[in-house]
C-alpha cells in the first residue's frame, strides 16, 4: 500500500503544479473571502490552499496514528479475533476489583 506523505509538499516544483477549480455558492465564497482577510491571507486561493493542506495533513496524521503499517493491522486484528486467555494475575486482579466495587457501594 502506498500512502501519501504529507512531507511531499517540499518536493513539489513549479512544473508539477496542477489546476483546481470549484464552483461554490456566492455566499460561501464571500464567507471564505472574509475569513481569508481576517486571517491575513494575501488571496482567497492562499487561504483555501492553506486550509485544505492543514486538513489533509490532519486526516493523514490521524490515519497514520491509528494504524501505521500492514504489520500493525495484522497484529491488531489477530489480537482482536484471537484474544489470549487471561492469566492468573489478570484473574486475581479482576476478582480484587470486583470485591472493591462491591465493598464500596
LODO-767026 format. One record per atom (N, C-alpha, C, CB): z, y, x. Coordinates in steps of 0.02 Angstrom, whole numbers, plus 32768, in hexadecimal, padded with zeros to 4 digits. Atoms other than C-alpha are relative to their C-alpha. Glycine has a CB too. Layout:
<sites>
ZYX/...
</sites>
This chain:
<sites>
80007FC6802A/800080008000/8000803E802D/803D80007FD0/80047FC37FDA/7FD480AD8042/802180377FD7/7FB780138013/7FDE7FC98022/8048813B8014/7FEA80428020/804D7FF98004/80107FBE7FE8/801B81F38024/803C801C8024/7FEA802F7FC7/7FC97FE37FD9/8084824280AB/8003804A7FF3/7FF77FF3804B/7FFB7FB9800E/80C782EC807D/7FFD802A803F/8040800E7FDB/800B7FDB7FC2/80B4831C8134/7FB58009800D/80217FDC803B/80497FFB7FF7/7FF6830D811E/7FE880487FFC/7FDD7FD67FCB/80157FBB8007/7FEF83C580F1/7FF480218044/803380287FD8/80077FE57FBD/800083EB81AB/7FBE7FEC801F/803A7FEA802C/803D801B7FE3/7F63838781CF/7FC0801E7FE1/7FFF7FB57FF8/803A7FE68022/7EF083E68159/7FDE80378029/8014801C7FBB/80267FCB7FE0/7E668453819F/7FD680217FCB/7FD47FE5803B/80297FDC8030/7DF584D0814A/7FC77FD57FE5/7FE3803F801F/803880298016/7D6784528143/80157FCA7FCE/7FDE7FE0803B/7FE78035802D/7DD683D980E1/8017801C7FBD/80387FDB8021/7FE77FE3803E/7E0084518054/7FD27FEE7FC6/8006804D8006/80258010803C/7DCB842D7FA2/801380327FCA/800E7FB77FE8/7FF47FD18037/7DBF84967F05/80237FDD7FC7/7FBE801F7FE8/7FDC8019803A/7E31847F7E6F/7FFE80377FCB/804A7FED8012/80047FD18037/7E0E84D57DC9/80257FE57FC4/7FB6800F7FEE/7FDD8015803D/7E7284D27D29/7FFA80357FCB/804B7FF1800F/80017FD2803A/7E5F85207C7E/80457FFB7FDF/7FC67FEE7FCE/7FBE7FFE8020/7F0785567C35/800180387FCE/803880098034/7FFB7FCA8031/7F3A85C07BA1/801280428023/80367FEF7FCB/7FF57FBE7FE3/7F3D867B7BC8/804B800F8007/7FDE80367FD6/7FB97FF07FFD/7FF686897B9F/80237FDA8039/80227FEF7FBE/7FE480277FC9/801E85FF7C1C/7FEC80208043/7FE77FB77FFD/80177FDE7FC3/7FB686587CA1/8029803F800C/7FB580127FFC/7FD87FC47FF9/801486F97C7F/80487FF08016/800180267FBD/7FBD80167FEB/80BA869D7C90/7FFF7FEF804A/80177FC47FD6/800680137FBA/808286547D37/7FF7803D802C/7FC67FCF800A/800B7FC37FD9/804586FE7D74/804280288006/7FCA802B7FDF/7FC07FDC7FFF/80EC874D7D45/80307FDE8031/801E80027FB9/7FD480257FD2/814D86C47DA0/7FE980098048/80017FB57FEE/801A7FF77FBD/80DB86D57E37/80138045801C/7FB37FF98001/7FEE7FBD7FE9/80FB87907E40/804B8005800D/7FEA80357FCC/7FB880007FF5/81B787777E2E/80137FDA803F/80247FE27FC3/7FF380297FC6/81B286F47EB6/7FE4801C8041/7FE47FBB7FF6/801B7FE17FC4/815887677F2E/7FC27FDE801C/803480028035/803D80227FE9/80BA86FE7F38/7FC780328000/7FF07FC37FD4/80397FD47FF9/801C87567F70/7FCF7FF97FC6/7FDC7FF28042/8030800D8036/7FAF87037EEB/801C7FCA7FD2/7FBB7FEC801D/7FEF8035802F/7FBD86937E55/7FF17FBC8020/7FDA80087FBD/8013803F7FDF/7F64860C7EB9/80367FEC8033/7FBC80088024/7FCB80107FD0/7FE886177F43/803E7FE47FDC/8014803F8029/7FC780168027/807086057EC0/7FF67FB87FE6/800D80307FC5/800E8042801E/801E856F7E6A/7FFE7FCB8037/7FBD80027FDA/800380317FCA/7FF785167F0E/80457FF1801A/7FD280198039/7FBC80097FE7/80A985317F4A/80297FD67FCF/80228044800B/7FDA80248032/80F584F37EA6/7FEA7FB77FFB/7FF980237FBB/801A80458005/8085845A7E9C/80127FD9803F/7FB480007FF5/7FEF80227FC2/80A284307F54/804A7FEC8001/7FF1802E803D/7FB8800F8003/8160843B7F3D/800E7FC67FD1/8027803E7FEA/7FF580368031/815A83CC7EA2/7FE57FBE801A/7FDF80127FBD/801D803D7FE5/80E8834E7EF6/802D7FE38036/7FB9800E801D/7FD380177FCB/815B83447F8E/80407FE37FE2/801180398030/7FC380188021/81F3832F7F1C/7FF57FBA7FE1/801680317FC9/80108040801F/81A182A17EBA/7FF87FC98035/7FC180057FD5/800B80317FCB/816A82497F59/80417FEE8023/7FCD801B8033/7FBF800E7FE0/8216825B7FAA/802B7FD37FD4/802580428010/7FDA8029802E/826982147F0E/7FE67FB88000/7FFD801D7FB8/801F80428000/81EF81837F0C/80127FDB8040/7FB380057FF8/7FF3801F7FBF/820581617FC5/804A7FEF8009/7FEA802D8038/7FB8800D7FFB/82C3816A7FB4/80137FC27FD8/8027803D7FE8/7FEF8039802B/82CA80EB7F27/7FEB7FBE8020/7FE080087FBB/801A803E7FE1/825C80667F77/7FCC80158033/7FE17FCF7FC9/802C7FE57FCC/820D808D801E/7FCC7FCF801B/802980188039/8030802F7FE5/81B57FEE8050/7FFA7FC27FD4/80147FEB8047/8009803E8025/81737F4C800A/803A7FD1800E/7FBE7FDE8014/7FC8802C7FEE/81FE7EF08067/803F80147FD9/800D8002804C/7FC67FE98027/82837F5C8012/7FFA7FEA7FB8/8007804D8004/800C80168045/82357F357F69/800F7FB67FF9/7FB7800F7FEA/7FF680488002/82357E7C7F91/804A7FEF8003/7FDA7FDE803B/7FB8800C7FF9/82EC7E7F7FC8/802480137FBF/801D8027803B/7FDF7FE8803D/83207EE47F2F/7FF47FD07FC6/7FE680467FED/800F802B803A/82C67E797EAE/80187FB98009/7FB580007FF3/7FE580427FF4/82FA7DD87F01/804B7FFF7FF1/7FF37FEA8049/7FB87FFC800E/83B17E0E7EFA/800D80087FB5/8020803A8027/7FF97FF48048/839A7E477E46/7FF27FC07FD8/7FD180387FE9/8014803C8025/83437DA87E0C/80277FC28014/7FB77FF4800A/7FDB803A7FE7/83AB7D2F7E75/80438016801C/7FD77FDA8036/7FC07FE77FE6/845A7D787E81/80297FC98020/802880227FC8/7FD480307FDF/84D37D237EF6/803D7FF47FD4/801580198047/7FC280108024/856A7CCC7EAE/8038802A801E/80117FB38004/7FC97FD87FE5/86087D357EBD/802C7FD5802D/802B801E7FC6/7FD580257FD2/86757D037F50/804980077FE9/7FF780198049/7FB980018013/87317CE67F48/801E80478001/80287FD38030/7FE57FBD7FFB/87597D997F80/7FEB802B7FC4/7FE780228042/80177FDA803A/86EF7DE47EF5/80227FE97FC0/7FB47FF97FF9/7FDE801C803B/873B7D707E72/804880197FFE/7FFD7FB28000/7FBA7FE97FFD/87EC7D9D7EAB/8005804B7FF1/801E7FF28045/80007FB8800D/87C27E577EA9/7FF4800E7FB7/7FCA8023802B/800E7FF78047/877B7E4A7DF9/803E7FEF7FD7/7FC57FD57FEA/7FC380138024/881A7DF27DBE/803580368008/801B7FBD801A/7FCF7FCB7FF6/88887E787E0E/7FEE803E7FD8/80068011804A/80177FC58025/881F7F017DBE/800E7FF67FB5/7FB5800C800C/7FF4800F8047/88297EAE7D13/804A80067FEF/7FE67FBA7FED/7FB87FFC800B/88E67E9E7D23/801780498003/80257FD68035/7FEE7FB97FFA/88F47F547D5C/7FED80257FC0/7FDC801F803D/80167FDF803E/88917F8E7CC3/802D7FED7FC7/7FB77FEE7FEF/7FD480178036/88FB7F247C4D/8046801E8006/80047FB48000/7FBD7FE57FF4/899E7F617C9C/8004804C7FF5/80167FEF8047/7FFF7FB78005/896A80187C8E/7FE1801A7FC0/7FDB801E803A/801B7FEA8041/893180207BD9/8030802F7FDF/7FF07FC47FD3/
</sites>
